[in-house]
Amino acid sequence: MYPVFYSSRLVSLPACANGLPMTHYVFRVRGTLSTEIIDTFPSMTADRECPRTILHGNLVDQAALAALLNHLAALGIDILEVLQIPARSRQPH
């Protein structure tokens, strides 16, 4: 597990899943998403920062990233920003 400060709090990120390296992503979307919508993203953690929501979590590959982006689009959620957090910023302290 790698500690990372995000939104003024410490989160721990797994180094890999099923032997594959994980990549941490941050998605800023327009609006404050409801709990019901957030629950449709089980691999993501959500922080509501009105007037937007920040989803963040680890994705195993580009297919998982594409699936998440497609899911956001299918729900009509406006994506404001997508960030990939480099592995070097996730080194243990």
Beta strands, then each sheet from edge to edge (+ up, - down):
strand 1: 2-6
strand 2: 9-13
strand 3: 16-17
strand 4: 20-21
strand 5: 23-30
strand 6: 45-49
strand 7: 52-59
strand 8: 79-85
sheet 1: 1+ 2-
sheet 2: 3+ 4-
sheet 3: 6+ 7- 5+ 8-
end
